[in-house]
Each structure stands twice: as structure tokens, then as C-alpha cells.
Amino acid sequence: MKLHFNEQDVIDACCVFAAQRVNGNPEDIDVDLQFNPTTGFEADARDMRRGFQNIHLTEQNIIDGIAVYLADYHNFLPENLKINLQFNQGTGIEAVIITL
């Protein structure tokens, strides 16, 4: 099976991942995704409850966040997921997920 995450789906997954890191709620997290052709993907997340506590997410954290999101909310097995991040000039940062 092949899944496609648009930019909002990737942001939602990062919110879930960052919230787990700070024992918070995903709805309290604000995420800014970034792509640099030389350094790749990253994100800055902020916990709005805790005075805008900054949480830096690496490319691997974003991928792990998507796996956690799919596992927690849709019962996928993270070890059976192949996740590729992509940048599209028109639509932003997206993910293609293949289930093995």
C-alpha cells in the first residue's frame, strides 16, 4: 500500500511526535517545516503551553514522527513503513509512505 501525506499531514505528525517528547498535547504544538537543498529537512516545534518552549526536529525526527503518528492513530507497524520526504515547490513538504 502507498500513502501520501501532504504538508498538513506532515505537520500533524510532527505535532504528535513533539507532544510526546514534552509530555504535552498535539494541539498545543506549533510546527514550522523547513527544507534546505544542502542540509535537507528539519522542523522547529514550539510548545505553546510552556512559554513557547522550542523543540528542534531533524529529518529523522520528522520521519519517526510520521511513523509514530501512523502507529498511534492508525495501527500501522512502524517497522513495516518506508517513509520518504519530498519537497514540491507548489505544495511544500510531503511524504510518500510505502507499507511493506
Helices and strands as residue ranges (DSSP letters): E 2-5, H 7-21, G 26-28, E 29-36, E 40-47, G 48-50, E 53-57, H 59-74, G 78-80, E 81-88, E 92-99
